[in-house]
Amino acid sequence: MPFEPVLLDHTFTAPVGVDVKGDTWPCVEVPGARELFGSLRAVRVDATVDDVALRNVGLMPTGSGGLMLSLNAGVRKRLGKDVGDTVVVRLERRLS
């Protein structure tokens, strides 16, 4: 049975940088992910980070009880942001 997309309107501010196995990854942790999604399995979403639209991107488990959105080098360049900077994230739609 295919998953029907679910509208979300979840906005938060967070720093870029998630500790994963002792390294800081250029990701943003989603606060309250378990409550928002009902589990901590990977999910696909449409999101906006600052003013940059990201479509069909994955939220991955952090390994420490959360989910994170990866910001690759191209996205960080468009944002003008890097690890340690703060961004505003809006999760718009759950796709999986």
PyMOL Python script that loads the backbone (N, CA, C, O; Angstrom):
from pymol import cmd

cmd.read_pdbstr("""\
ATOM      1  N   MET A   1       0.840  -1.181   0.000  1.00  0.00           N
ATOM      2  CA  MET A   1       0.000   0.000   0.000  1.00  0.00           C
ATOM      3  C   MET A   1       0.886   1.247   0.000  1.00  0.00           C
ATOM      4  O   MET A   1       1.688   1.421   0.918  1.00  0.00           O
ATOM      5  N   PRO A   2       0.765   2.110  -0.995  1.00  0.00           N
ATOM      6  CA  PRO A   2       1.616   3.301  -1.075  1.00  0.00           C
ATOM      7  C   PRO A   2       1.299   4.299   0.035  1.00  0.00           C
ATOM      8  O   PRO A   2       0.169   4.386   0.516  1.00  0.00           O
ATOM      9  N   PHE A   3       2.320   5.043   0.423  1.00  0.00           N
ATOM     10  CA  PHE A   3       2.178   6.059   1.459  1.00  0.00           C
ATOM     11  C   PHE A   3       1.567   7.314   0.852  1.00  0.00           C
ATOM     12  O   PHE A   3       2.023   7.787  -0.190  1.00  0.00           O
ATOM     13  N   GLU A   4       0.556   7.846   1.487  1.00  0.00           N
ATOM     14  CA  GLU A   4      -0.051   9.107   1.054  1.00  0.00           C
ATOM     15  C   GLU A   4       0.683  10.262   1.732  1.00  0.00           C
ATOM     16  O   GLU A   4       0.807  10.261   2.956  1.00  0.00           O
ATOM     17  N   PRO A   5       1.172  11.244   0.979  1.00  0.00           N
ATOM     18  CA  PRO A   5       1.853  12.387   1.587  1.00  0.00           C
ATOM     19  C   PRO A   5       0.976  13.065   2.638  1.00  0.00           C
ATOM     20  O   PRO A   5      -0.244  13.152   2.498  1.00  0.00           O
ATOM     21  N   VAL A   6       1.631  13.540   3.689  1.00  0.00           N
ATOM     22  CA  VAL A   6       0.952  14.188   4.803  1.00  0.00           C
ATOM     23  C   VAL A   6       1.504  15.602   4.933  1.00  0.00           C
ATOM     24  O   VAL A   6       2.716  15.799   5.010  1.00  0.00           O
ATOM     25  N   LEU A   7       0.606  16.585   4.955  1.00  0.00           N
ATOM     26  CA  LEU A   7       1.044  17.969   5.141  1.00  0.00           C
ATOM     27  C   LEU A   7       1.565  18.158   6.557  1.00  0.00           C
ATOM     28  O   LEU A   7       0.975  17.672   7.522  1.00  0.00           O
ATOM     29  N   LEU A   8       2.667  18.864   6.666  1.00  0.00           N
ATOM     30  CA  LEU A   8       3.258  19.230   7.949  1.00  0.00           C
ATOM     31  C   LEU A   8       3.363  20.747   7.978  1.00  0.00           C
ATOM     32  O   LEU A   8       3.406  21.389   6.928  1.00  0.00           O
ATOM     33  N   ASP A   9       3.403  21.304   9.140  1.00  0.00           N
ATOM     34  CA  ASP A   9       3.717  22.724   9.278  1.00  0.00           C
ATOM     35  C   ASP A   9       4.534  22.846  10.549  1.00  0.00           C
ATOM     36  O   ASP A   9       4.071  23.366  11.564  1.00  0.00           O
ATOM     37  N   HIS A  10       5.755  22.355  10.470  1.00  0.00           N
ATOM     38  CA  HIS A  10       6.631  22.278  11.637  1.00  0.00           C
ATOM     39  C   HIS A  10       7.863  23.128  11.358  1.00  0.00           C
ATOM     40  O   HIS A  10       8.682  22.783  10.506  1.00  0.00           O
ATOM     41  N   THR A  11       7.992  24.237  12.075  1.00  0.00           N
ATOM     42  CA  THR A  11       9.104  25.160  11.868  1.00  0.00           C
ATOM     43  C   THR A  11       9.941  25.231  13.133  1.00  0.00           C
ATOM     44  O   THR A  11       9.408  25.279  14.242  1.00  0.00           O
ATOM     45  N   PHE A  12      11.251  25.236  12.959  1.00  0.00           N
ATOM     46  CA  PHE A  12      12.154  25.334  14.105  1.00  0.00           C
ATOM     47  C   PHE A  12      13.456  26.009  13.673  1.00  0.00           C
ATOM     48  O   PHE A  12      13.791  26.051  12.489  1.00  0.00           O
ATOM     49  N   THR A  13      14.163  26.523  14.642  1.00  0.00           N
ATOM     50  CA  THR A  13      15.473  27.126  14.430  1.00  0.00           C
ATOM     51  C   THR A  13      16.502  26.237  15.109  1.00  0.00           C
ATOM     52  O   THR A  13      16.309  25.813  16.249  1.00  0.00           O
ATOM     53  N   ALA A  14      17.597  25.954  14.408  1.00  0.00           N
ATOM     54  CA  ALA A  14      18.613  25.065  14.963  1.00  0.00           C
ATOM     55  C   ALA A  14      19.967  25.357  14.329  1.00  0.00           C
ATOM     56  O   ALA A  14      20.047  25.913  13.234  1.00  0.00           O
ATOM     57  N   PRO A  15      21.027  24.974  15.030  1.00  0.00           N
ATOM     58  CA  PRO A  15      22.359  25.138  14.448  1.00  0.00           C
ATOM     59  C   PRO A  15      22.656  24.036  13.444  1.00  0.00           C
ATOM     60  O   PRO A  15      22.132  22.926  13.547  1.00  0.00           O
ATOM     61  N   VAL A  16      23.493  24.352  12.483  1.00  0.00           N
ATOM     62  CA  VAL A  16      24.018  23.333  11.573  1.00  0.00           C
ATOM     63  C   VAL A  16      25.154  22.643  12.317  1.00  0.00           C
ATOM     64  O   VAL A  16      26.092  23.289  12.783  1.00  0.00           O
ATOM     65  N   GLY A  17      25.056  21.327  12.420  1.00  0.00           N
ATOM     66  CA  GLY A  17      26.103  20.556  13.086  1.00  0.00           C
ATOM     67  C   GLY A  17      25.504  19.556  14.046  1.00  0.00           C
ATOM     68  O   GLY A  17      24.926  19.927  15.068  1.00  0.00           O
ATOM     69  N   VAL A  18      25.646  18.277  13.714  1.00  0.00           N
ATOM     70  CA  VAL A  18      25.154  17.192  14.555  1.00  0.00           C
ATOM     71  C   VAL A  18      26.328  16.267  14.839  1.00  0.00           C
ATOM     72  O   VAL A  18      27.047  15.858  13.927  1.00  0.00           O
ATOM     73  N   ASP A  19      26.516  15.937  16.132  1.00  0.00           N
ATOM     74  CA  ASP A  19      27.584  15.021  16.515  1.00  0.00           C
ATOM     75  C   ASP A  19      27.178  13.595  16.168  1.00  0.00           C
ATOM     76  O   ASP A  19      26.172  13.091  16.667  1.00  0.00           O
ATOM     77  N   VAL A  20      27.962  12.949  15.313  1.00  0.00           N
ATOM     78  CA  VAL A  20      27.728  11.562  14.920  1.00  0.00           C
ATOM     79  C   VAL A  20      29.037  10.806  15.114  1.00  0.00           C
ATOM     80  O   VAL A  20      30.008  11.018  14.388  1.00  0.00           O
ATOM     81  N   LYS A  21      29.043   9.928  16.099  1.00  0.00           N
ATOM     82  CA  LYS A  21      30.223   9.088  16.380  1.00  0.00           C
ATOM     83  C   LYS A  21      31.493   9.918  16.546  1.00  0.00           C
ATOM     84  O   LYS A  21      32.558   9.540  16.056  1.00  0.00           O
ATOM     85  N   GLY A  22      31.376  11.048  17.235  1.00  0.00           N
ATOM     86  CA  GLY A  22      32.540  11.872  17.520  1.00  0.00           C
ATOM     87  C   GLY A  22      32.903  12.895  16.459  1.00  0.00           C
ATOM     88  O   GLY A  22      33.806  13.705  16.668  1.00  0.00           O
ATOM     89  N   ASP A  23      32.221  12.874  15.331  1.00  0.00           N
ATOM     90  CA  ASP A  23      32.448  13.860  14.274  1.00  0.00           C
ATOM     91  C   ASP A  23      31.236  14.780  14.172  1.00  0.00           C
ATOM     92  O   ASP A  23      30.116  14.366  14.468  1.00  0.00           O
ATOM     93  N   THR A  24      31.453  16.020  13.756  1.00  0.00           N
ATOM     94  CA  THR A  24      30.348  16.947  13.535  1.00  0.00           C
ATOM     95  C   THR A  24      29.986  16.928  12.062  1.00  0.00           C
ATOM     96  O   THR A  24      30.790  17.285  11.201  1.00  0.00           O
ATOM     97  N   TRP A  25      28.759  16.503  11.789  1.00  0.00           N
ATOM     98  CA  TRP A  25      28.267  16.426  10.408  1.00  0.00           C
ATOM     99  C   TRP A  25      27.478  17.687  10.081  1.00  0.00           C
ATOM    100  O   TRP A  25      26.843  18.253  10.970  1.00  0.00           O
ATOM    101  N   PRO A  26      27.500  18.148   8.816  1.00  0.00           N
ATOM    102  CA  PRO A  26      26.750  19.345   8.415  1.00  0.00           C
ATOM    103  C   PRO A  26      25.261  19.028   8.226  1.00  0.00           C
ATOM    104  O   PRO A  26      24.741  19.003   7.110  1.00  0.00           O
ATOM    105  N   CYS A  27      24.611  18.792   9.344  1.00  0.00           N
ATOM    106  CA  CYS A  27      23.196  18.412   9.372  1.00  0.00           C
ATOM    107  C   CYS A  27      22.482  19.273  10.391  1.00  0.00           C
ATOM    108  O   CYS A  27      23.115  19.960  11.193  1.00  0.00           O
ATOM    109  N   VAL A  28      21.160  19.232  10.355  1.00  0.00           N
ATOM    110  CA  VAL A  28      20.329  19.921  11.334  1.00  0.00           C
ATOM    111  C   VAL A  28      19.454  18.878  12.006  1.00  0.00           C
ATOM    112  O   VAL A  28      18.743  18.133  11.332  1.00  0.00           O
ATOM    113  N   GLU A  29      19.503  18.820  13.336  1.00  0.00           N
ATOM    114  CA  GLU A  29      18.679  17.859  14.068  1.00  0.00           C
ATOM    115  C   GLU A  29      17.252  18.388  14.204  1.00  0.00           C
ATOM    116  O   GLU A  29      17.040  19.564  14.497  1.00  0.00           O
ATOM    117  N   VAL A  30      16.282  17.505  13.987  1.00  0.00           N
ATOM    118  CA  VAL A  30      14.864  17.851  14.086  1.00  0.00           C
ATOM    119  C   VAL A  30      14.422  17.646  15.531  1.00  0.00           C
ATOM    120  O   VAL A  30      14.388  16.508  15.999  1.00  0.00           O
ATOM    121  N   PRO A  31      14.081  18.721  16.255  1.00  0.00           N
ATOM    122  CA  PRO A  31      13.625  18.547  17.633  1.00  0.00           C
ATOM    123  C   PRO A  31      12.258  17.865  17.667  1.00  0.00           C
ATOM    124  O   PRO A  31      11.391  18.149  16.840  1.00  0.00           O
ATOM    125  N   GLY A  32      12.076  16.966  18.629  1.00  0.00           N
ATOM    126  CA  GLY A  32      10.787  16.294  18.788  1.00  0.00           C
ATOM    127  C   GLY A  32      10.442  15.358  17.647  1.00  0.00           C
ATOM    128  O   GLY A  32       9.264  15.149  17.355  1.00  0.00           O
ATOM    129  N   ALA A  33      11.451  14.789  16.995  1.00  0.00           N
ATOM    130  CA  ALA A  33      11.209  13.947  15.810  1.00  0.00           C
ATOM    131  C   ALA A  33      10.331  12.741  16.123  1.00  0.00           C
ATOM    132  O   ALA A  33       9.446  12.401  15.337  1.00  0.00           O
ATOM    133  N   ARG A  34      10.565  12.093  17.260  1.00  0.00           N
ATOM    134  CA  ARG A  34       9.761  10.910  17.601  1.00  0.00           C
ATOM    135  C   ARG A  34       8.283  11.282  17.723  1.00  0.00           C
ATOM    136  O   ARG A  34       7.418  10.563  17.224  1.00  0.00           O
ATOM    137  N   GLU A  35       7.997  12.384  18.374  1.00  0.00           N
ATOM    138  CA  GLU A  35       6.610  12.817  18.540  1.00  0.00           C
ATOM    139  C   GLU A  35       6.008  13.236  17.201  1.00  0.00           C
ATOM    140  O   GLU A  35       4.837  12.963  16.933  1.00  0.00           O
ATOM    141  N   LEU A  36       6.786  13.884  16.378  1.00  0.00           N
ATOM    142  CA  LEU A  36       6.301  14.389  15.097  1.00  0.00           C
ATOM    143  C   LEU A  36       6.009  13.263  14.110  1.00  0.00           C
ATOM    144  O   LEU A  36       4.990  13.291  13.419  1.00  0.00           O
ATOM    145  N   PHE A  37       6.899  12.268  14.042  1.00  0.00           N
ATOM    146  CA  PHE A  37       6.772  11.212  13.034  1.00  0.00           C
ATOM    147  C   PHE A  37       6.315   9.867  13.595  1.00  0.00           C
ATOM    148  O   PHE A  37       6.001   8.959  12.825  1.00  0.00           O
ATOM    149  N   GLY A  38       6.271   9.723  14.908  1.00  0.00           N
ATOM    150  CA  GLY A  38       5.809   8.474  15.508  1.00  0.00           C
ATOM    151  C   GLY A  38       6.871   7.398  15.596  1.00  0.00           C
ATOM    152  O   GLY A  38       6.613   6.327  16.145  1.00  0.00           O
ATOM    153  N   SER A  39       8.050   7.653  15.075  1.00  0.00           N
ATOM    154  CA  SER A  39       9.170   6.717  15.175  1.00  0.00           C
ATOM    155  C   SER A  39      10.437   7.480  14.816  1.00  0.00           C
ATOM    156  O   SER A  39      10.405   8.675  14.525  1.00  0.00           O
ATOM    157  N   LEU A  40      11.541   6.766  14.844  1.00  0.00           N
ATOM    158  CA  LEU A  40      12.811   7.385  14.457  1.00  0.00           C
ATOM    159  C   LEU A  40      13.405   6.707  13.230  1.00  0.00           C
ATOM    160  O   LEU A  40      14.621   6.699  13.040  1.00  0.00           O
ATOM    161  N   ARG A  41      12.537   6.142  12.404  1.00  0.00           N
ATOM    162  CA  ARG A  41      12.986   5.585  11.126  1.00  0.00           C
ATOM    163  C   ARG A  41      13.177   6.725  10.127  1.00  0.00           C
ATOM    164  O   ARG A  41      12.572   7.789  10.261  1.00  0.00           O
ATOM    165  N   ALA A  42      14.016   6.492   9.138  1.00  0.00           N
ATOM    166  CA  ALA A  42      14.250   7.494   8.096  1.00  0.00           C
ATOM    167  C   ALA A  42      12.936   7.817   7.384  1.00  0.00           C
ATOM    168  O   ALA A  42      12.134   6.923   7.112  1.00  0.00           O
ATOM    169  N   VAL A  43      12.725   9.086   7.087  1.00  0.00           N
ATOM    170  CA  VAL A  43      11.539   9.528   6.343  1.00  0.00           C
ATOM    171  C   VAL A  43      11.978  10.520   5.267  1.00  0.00           C
ATOM    172  O   VAL A  43      13.042  11.130   5.367  1.00  0.00           O
ATOM    173  N   ARG A  44      11.153  10.670   4.250  1.00  0.00           N
ATOM    174  CA  ARG A  44      11.409  11.647   3.191  1.00  0.00           C
ATOM    175  C   ARG A  44      10.412  12.787   3.354  1.00  0.00           C
ATOM    176  O   ARG A  44       9.240  12.568   3.663  1.00  0.00           O
ATOM    177  N   VAL A  45      10.900  14.016   3.139  1.00  0.00           N
ATOM    178  CA  VAL A  45      10.079  15.201   3.339  1.00  0.00           C
ATOM    179  C   VAL A  45      10.382  16.248   2.275  1.00  0.00           C
ATOM    180  O   VAL A  45      11.406  16.193   1.594  1.00  0.00           O
ATOM    181  N   ASP A  46       9.468  17.199   2.152  1.00  0.00           N
ATOM    182  CA  ASP A  46       9.739  18.469   1.489  1.00  0.00           C
ATOM    183  C   ASP A  46       9.996  19.467   2.606  1.00  0.00           C
ATOM    184  O   ASP A  46       9.270  19.491   3.600  1.00  0.00           O
ATOM    185  N   ALA A  47      11.021  20.286   2.449  1.00  0.00           N
ATOM    186  CA  ALA A  47      11.380  21.230   3.500  1.00  0.00           C
ATOM    187  C   ALA A  47      11.902  22.517   2.880  1.00  0.00           C
ATOM    188  O   ALA A  47      12.257  22.562   1.702  1.00  0.00           O
ATOM    189  N   THR A  48      11.940  23.559   3.696  1.00  0.00           N
ATOM    190  CA  THR A  48      12.594  24.804   3.334  1.00  0.00           C
ATOM    191  C   THR A  48      13.584  25.127   4.437  1.00  0.00           C
ATOM    192  O   THR A  48      13.236  25.103   5.617  1.00  0.00           O
ATOM    193  N   VAL A  49      14.813  25.427   4.056  1.00  0.00           N
ATOM    194  CA  VAL A  49      15.840  25.839   5.007  1.00  0.00           C
ATOM    195  C   VAL A  49      16.176  27.283   4.660  1.00  0.00           C
ATOM    196  O   VAL A  49      16.641  27.577   3.559  1.00  0.00           O
ATOM    197  N   ASP A  50      15.935  28.184   5.618  1.00  0.00           N
ATOM    198  CA  ASP A  50      15.958  29.618   5.348  1.00  0.00           C
ATOM    199  C   ASP A  50      15.060  29.844   4.126  1.00  0.00           C
ATOM    200  O   ASP A  50      13.856  29.611   4.224  1.00  0.00           O
ATOM    201  N   ASP A  51      15.579  30.275   3.009  1.00  0.00           N
ATOM    202  CA  ASP A  51      14.724  30.479   1.831  1.00  0.00           C
ATOM    203  C   ASP A  51      14.987  29.463   0.725  1.00  0.00           C
ATOM    204  O   ASP A  51      14.542  29.651  -0.407  1.00  0.00           O
ATOM    205  N   VAL A  52      15.703  28.392   1.042  1.00  0.00           N
ATOM    206  CA  VAL A  52      16.063  27.382   0.044  1.00  0.00           C
ATOM    207  C   VAL A  52      15.123  26.185   0.157  1.00  0.00           C
ATOM    208  O   VAL A  52      15.061  25.526   1.196  1.00  0.00           O
ATOM    209  N   ALA A  53      14.390  25.910  -0.927  1.00  0.00           N
ATOM    210  CA  ALA A  53      13.456  24.777  -0.954  1.00  0.00           C
ATOM    211  C   ALA A  53      14.222  23.488  -1.216  1.00  0.00           C
ATOM    212  O   ALA A  53      15.055  23.419  -2.120  1.00  0.00           O
ATOM    213  N   LEU A  54      13.934  22.477  -0.421  1.00  0.00           N
ATOM    214  CA  LEU A  54      14.513  21.144  -0.592  1.00  0.00           C
ATOM    215  C   LEU A  54      13.360  20.179  -0.797  1.00  0.00           C
ATOM    216  O   LEU A  54      12.467  20.092   0.045  1.00  0.00           O
ATOM    217  N   ARG A  55      13.369  19.462  -1.891  1.00  0.00           N
ATOM    218  CA  ARG A  55      12.266  18.568  -2.229  1.00  0.00           C
ATOM    219  C   ARG A  55      12.708  17.118  -2.156  1.00  0.00           C
ATOM    220  O   ARG A  55      13.780  16.753  -2.639  1.00  0.00           O
ATOM    221  N   ASN A  56      11.863  16.296  -1.543  1.00  0.00           N
ATOM    222  CA  ASN A  56      12.071  14.850  -1.448  1.00  0.00           C
ATOM    223  C   ASN A  56      13.446  14.528  -0.858  1.00  0.00           C
ATOM    224  O   ASN A  56      14.221  13.764  -1.431  1.00  0.00           O
ATOM    225  N   VAL A  57      13.725  15.125   0.293  1.00  0.00           N
ATOM    226  CA  VAL A  57      14.992  14.891   0.984  1.00  0.00           C
ATOM    227  C   VAL A  57      14.767  13.958   2.166  1.00  0.00           C
ATOM    228  O   VAL A  57      13.669  13.890   2.718  1.00  0.00           O
ATOM    229  N   GLY A  58      15.808  13.251   2.542  1.00  0.00           N
ATOM    230  CA  GLY A  58      15.696  12.287   3.625  1.00  0.00           C
ATOM    231  C   GLY A  58      16.076  12.867   4.971  1.00  0.00           C
ATOM    232  O   GLY A  58      17.035  13.629   5.091  1.00  0.00           O
ATOM    233  N   LEU A  59      15.298  12.488   5.990  1.00  0.00           N
ATOM    234  CA  LEU A  59      15.690  12.709   7.375  1.00  0.00           C
ATOM    235  C   LEU A  59      16.245  11.383   7.857  1.00  0.00           C
ATOM    236  O   LEU A  59      15.560  10.362   7.797  1.00  0.00           O
ATOM    237  N   MET A  60      17.480  11.390   8.335  1.00  0.00           N
ATOM    238  CA  MET A  60      18.171  10.165   8.724  1.00  0.00           C
ATOM    239  C   MET A  60      18.293  10.082  10.239  1.00  0.00           C
ATOM    240  O   MET A  60      18.369  11.109  10.913  1.00  0.00           O
ATOM    241  N   PRO A  61      18.312   8.858  10.781  1.00  0.00           N
ATOM    242  CA  PRO A  61      18.550   8.707  12.219  1.00  0.00           C
ATOM    243  C   PRO A  61      19.927   9.249  12.603  1.00  0.00           C
ATOM    244  O   PRO A  61      20.905   9.081  11.874  1.00  0.00           O
ATOM    245  N   THR A  62      19.978   9.901  13.760  1.00  0.00           N
ATOM    246  CA  THR A  62      21.243  10.452  14.250  1.00  0.00           C
ATOM    247  C   THR A  62      22.109   9.391  14.916  1.00  0.00           C
ATOM    248  O   THR A  62      23.324   9.555  15.033  1.00  0.00           O
ATOM    249  N   GLY A  63      21.485   8.313  15.347  1.00  0.00           N
ATOM    250  CA  GLY A  63      22.213   7.302  16.110  1.00  0.00           C
ATOM    251  C   GLY A  63      22.150   7.561  17.599  1.00  0.00           C
ATOM    252  O   GLY A  63      22.607   6.743  18.397  1.00  0.00           O
ATOM    253  N   SER A  64      21.578   8.709  17.980  1.00  0.00           N
ATOM    254  CA  SER A  64      21.455   9.032  19.403  1.00  0.00           C
ATOM    255  C   SER A  64      20.018   9.402  19.764  1.00  0.00           C
ATOM    256  O   SER A  64      19.780  10.145  20.717  1.00  0.00           O
ATOM    257  N   GLY A  65      19.064   8.877  18.994  1.00  0.00           N
ATOM    258  CA  GLY A  65      17.662   9.078  19.338  1.00  0.00           C
ATOM    259  C   GLY A  65      17.000  10.264  18.678  1.00  0.00           C
ATOM    260  O   GLY A  65      16.105  10.866  19.270  1.00  0.00           O
ATOM    261  N   GLY A  66      17.400  10.617  17.487  1.00  0.00           N
ATOM    262  CA  GLY A  66      16.771  11.720  16.775  1.00  0.00           C
ATOM    263  C   GLY A  66      16.834  11.511  15.274  1.00  0.00           C
ATOM    264  O   GLY A  66      17.306  10.481  14.794  1.00  0.00           O
ATOM    265  N   LEU A  67      16.350  12.510  14.539  1.00  0.00           N
ATOM    266  CA  LEU A  67      16.447  12.520  13.080  1.00  0.00           C
ATOM    267  C   LEU A  67      17.154  13.802  12.664  1.00  0.00           C
ATOM    268  O   LEU A  67      17.045  14.829  13.335  1.00  0.00           O
ATOM    269  N   MET A  68      17.879  13.735  11.551  1.00  0.00           N
ATOM    270  CA  MET A  68      18.617  14.906  11.077  1.00  0.00           C
ATOM    271  C   MET A  68      18.452  15.072   9.577  1.00  0.00           C
ATOM    272  O   MET A  68      18.279  14.107   8.832  1.00  0.00           O
ATOM    273  N   LEU A  69      18.511  16.324   9.162  1.00  0.00           N
ATOM    274  CA  LEU A  69      18.449  16.717   7.759  1.00  0.00           C
ATOM    275  C   LEU A  69      19.856  17.102   7.321  1.00  0.00           C
ATOM    276  O   LEU A  69      20.446  18.034   7.867  1.00  0.00           O
ATOM    277  N   SER A  70      20.391  16.389   6.341  1.00  0.00           N
ATOM    278  CA  SER A  70      21.733  16.671   5.844  1.00  0.00           C
ATOM    279  C   SER A  70      21.712  17.891   4.923  1.00  0.00           C
ATOM    280  O   SER A  70      20.818  18.036   4.090  1.00  0.00           O
ATOM    281  N   LEU A  71      22.697  18.755   5.081  1.00  0.00           N
ATOM    282  CA  LEU A  71      22.858  19.924   4.214  1.00  0.00           C
ATOM    283  C   LEU A  71      24.166  19.748   3.452  1.00  0.00           C
ATOM    284  O   LEU A  71      25.244  20.022   3.981  1.00  0.00           O
ATOM    285  N   ASN A  72      24.065  19.289   2.202  1.00  0.00           N
ATOM    286  CA  ASN A  72      25.280  19.047   1.419  1.00  0.00           C
ATOM    287  C   ASN A  72      25.960  20.369   1.067  1.00  0.00           C
ATOM    288  O   ASN A  72      25.414  21.446   1.309  1.00  0.00           O
ATOM    289  N   ALA A  73      27.155  20.271   0.495  1.00  0.00           N
ATOM    290  CA  ALA A  73      27.956  21.466   0.201  1.00  0.00           C
ATOM    291  C   ALA A  73      27.226  22.450  -0.704  1.00  0.00           C
ATOM    292  O   ALA A  73      27.325  23.662  -0.512  1.00  0.00           O
ATOM    293  N   GLY A  74      26.490  21.935  -1.695  1.00  0.00           N
ATOM    294  CA  GLY A  74      25.752  22.819  -2.598  1.00  0.00           C
ATOM    295  C   GLY A  74      24.669  23.603  -1.886  1.00  0.00           C
ATOM    296  O   GLY A  74      24.483  24.793  -2.139  1.00  0.00           O
ATOM    297  N   VAL A  75      23.954  22.933  -0.992  1.00  0.00           N
ATOM    298  CA  VAL A  75      22.900  23.608  -0.222  1.00  0.00           C
ATOM    299  C   VAL A  75      23.526  24.627   0.718  1.00  0.00           C
ATOM    300  O   VAL A  75      23.043  25.756   0.815  1.00  0.00           O
ATOM    301  N   ARG A  76      24.598  24.244   1.413  1.00  0.00           N
ATOM    302  CA  ARG A  76      25.252  25.189   2.328  1.00  0.00           C
ATOM    303  C   ARG A  76      25.761  26.416   1.584  1.00  0.00           C
ATOM    304  O   ARG A  76      25.693  27.529   2.105  1.00  0.00           O
ATOM    305  N   LYS A  77      26.267  26.224   0.375  1.00  0.00           N
ATOM    306  CA  LYS A  77      26.746  27.362  -0.425  1.00  0.00           C
ATOM    307  C   LYS A  77      25.587  28.285  -0.778  1.00  0.00           C
ATOM    308  O   LYS A  77      25.709  29.505  -0.669  1.00  0.00           O
ATOM    309  N   ARG A  78      24.449  27.702  -1.205  1.00  0.00           N
ATOM    310  CA  ARG A  78      23.268  28.522  -1.533  1.00  0.00           C
ATOM    311  C   ARG A  78      22.768  29.280  -0.309  1.00  0.00           C
ATOM    312  O   ARG A  78      22.292  30.409  -0.424  1.00  0.00           O
ATOM    313  N   LEU A  79      22.878  28.657   0.865  1.00  0.00           N
ATOM    314  CA  LEU A  79      22.444  29.292   2.106  1.00  0.00           C
ATOM    315  C   LEU A  79      23.451  30.324   2.611  1.00  0.00           C
ATOM    316  O   LEU A  79      23.093  31.248   3.341  1.00  0.00           O
ATOM    317  N   GLY A  80      24.705  30.158   2.216  1.00  0.00           N
ATOM    318  CA  GLY A  80      25.758  30.986   2.792  1.00  0.00           C
ATOM    319  C   GLY A  80      26.011  30.622   4.241  1.00  0.00           C
ATOM    320  O   GLY A  80      26.389  31.472   5.046  1.00  0.00           O
ATOM    321  N   LYS A  81      25.801  29.346   4.573  1.00  0.00           N
ATOM    322  CA  LYS A  81      25.921  28.882   5.961  1.00  0.00           C
ATOM    323  C   LYS A  81      26.842  27.674   6.018  1.00  0.00           C
ATOM    324  O   LYS A  81      27.059  26.986   5.021  1.00  0.00           O
ATOM    325  N   ASP A  82      27.386  27.430   7.228  1.00  0.00           N
ATOM    326  CA  ASP A  82      28.229  26.263   7.449  1.00  0.00           C
ATOM    327  C   ASP A  82      28.013  25.782   8.878  1.00  0.00           C
ATOM    328  O   ASP A  82      27.183  26.323   9.608  1.00  0.00           O
ATOM    329  N   VAL A  83      28.762  24.768   9.264  1.00  0.00           N
ATOM    330  CA  VAL A  83      28.642  24.205  10.607  1.00  0.00           C
ATOM    331  C   VAL A  83      28.820  25.320  11.630  1.00  0.00           C
ATOM    332  O   VAL A  83      29.755  26.117  11.544  1.00  0.00           O
ATOM    333  N   GLY A  84      27.910  25.364  12.598  1.00  0.00           N
ATOM    334  CA  GLY A  84      27.931  26.383  13.642  1.00  0.00           C
ATOM    335  C   GLY A  84      26.961  27.521  13.401  1.00  0.00           C
ATOM    336  O   GLY A  84      26.586  28.218  14.344  1.00  0.00           O
ATOM    337  N   ASP A  85      26.545  27.725  12.157  1.00  0.00           N
ATOM    338  CA  ASP A  85      25.564  28.761  11.842  1.00  0.00           C
ATOM    339  C   ASP A  85      24.156  28.258  12.163  1.00  0.00           C
ATOM    340  O   ASP A  85      23.921  27.052  12.230  1.00  0.00           O
ATOM    341  N   THR A  86      23.239  29.177  12.358  1.00  0.00           N
ATOM    342  CA  THR A  86      21.853  28.841  12.676  1.00  0.00           C
ATOM    343  C   THR A  86      20.980  28.996  11.438  1.00  0.00           C
ATOM    344  O   THR A  86      21.154  29.929  10.654  1.00  0.00           O
ATOM    345  N   VAL A  87      20.038  28.067  11.274  1.00  0.00           N
ATOM    346  CA  VAL A  87      19.091  28.115  10.157  1.00  0.00           C
ATOM    347  C   VAL A  87      17.673  27.943  10.684  1.00  0.00           C
ATOM    348  O   VAL A  87      17.458  27.423  11.778  1.00  0.00           O
ATOM    349  N   VAL A  88      16.707  28.394   9.877  1.00  0.00           N
ATOM    350  CA  VAL A  88      15.289  28.168  10.157  1.00  0.00           C
ATOM    351  C   VAL A  88      14.812  27.100   9.181  1.00  0.00           C
ATOM    352  O   VAL A  88      14.924  27.257   7.966  1.00  0.00           O
ATOM    353  N   VAL A  89      14.279  26.018   9.727  1.00  0.00           N
ATOM    354  CA  VAL A  89      13.818  24.887   8.923  1.00  0.00           C
ATOM    355  C   VAL A  89      12.306  24.794   9.025  1.00  0.00           C
ATOM    356  O   VAL A  89      11.738  24.882  10.114  1.00  0.00           O
ATOM    357  N   ARG A  90      11.663  24.615   7.888  1.00  0.00           N
ATOM    358  CA  ARG A  90      10.219  24.365   7.868  1.00  0.00           C
ATOM    359  C   ARG A  90       9.995  23.037   7.162  1.00  0.00           C
ATOM    360  O   ARG A  90      10.284  22.901   5.973  1.00  0.00           O
ATOM    361  N   LEU A  91       9.481  22.061   7.899  1.00  0.00           N
ATOM    362  CA  LEU A  91       9.103  20.781   7.310  1.00  0.00           C
ATOM    363  C   LEU A  91       7.695  20.955   6.779  1.00  0.00           C
ATOM    364  O   LEU A  91       6.772  21.251   7.538  1.00  0.00           O
ATOM    365  N   GLU A  92       7.524  20.773   5.474  1.00  0.00           N
ATOM    366  CA  GLU A  92       6.260  21.094   4.816  1.00  0.00           C
ATOM    367  C   GLU A  92       5.379  19.889   4.536  1.00  0.00           C
ATOM    368  O   GLU A  92       4.157  19.956   4.666  1.00  0.00           O
ATOM    369  N   ARG A  93       6.013  18.778   4.148  1.00  0.00           N
ATOM    370  CA  ARG A  93       5.218  17.616   3.758  1.00  0.00           C
ATOM    371  C   ARG A  93       6.029  16.349   3.984  1.00  0.00           C
ATOM    372  O   ARG A  93       7.204  16.281   3.622  1.00  0.00           O
ATOM    373  N   ARG A  94       5.392  15.340   4.589  1.00  0.00           N
ATOM    374  CA  ARG A  94       6.008  14.028   4.746  1.00  0.00           C
ATOM    375  C   ARG A  94       5.656  13.195   3.525  1.00  0.00           C
ATOM    376  O   ARG A  94       4.488  13.088   3.152  1.00  0.00           O
ATOM    377  N   LEU A  95       6.678  12.601   2.902  1.00  0.00           N
ATOM    378  CA  LEU A  95       6.484  11.840   1.668  1.00  0.00           C
ATOM    379  C   LEU A  95       6.592  10.334   1.868  1.00  0.00           C
ATOM    380  O   LEU A  95       6.159   9.570   1.006  1.00  0.00           O
ATOM    381  N   SER A  96       7.162   9.892   2.988  1.00  0.00           N
ATOM    382  CA  SER A  96       7.271   8.450   3.258  1.00  0.00           C
ATOM    383  C   SER A  96       7.161   8.182   4.739  1.00  0.00           C
ATOM    384  O   SER A  96       7.229   7.029   5.164  1.00  0.00           O
TER     385      SER A  96
END
""", "prot")
cmd.dss("prot")
cmd.show_as("cartoon", "prot")
cmd.util.cbc("prot")
cmd.orient("prot")
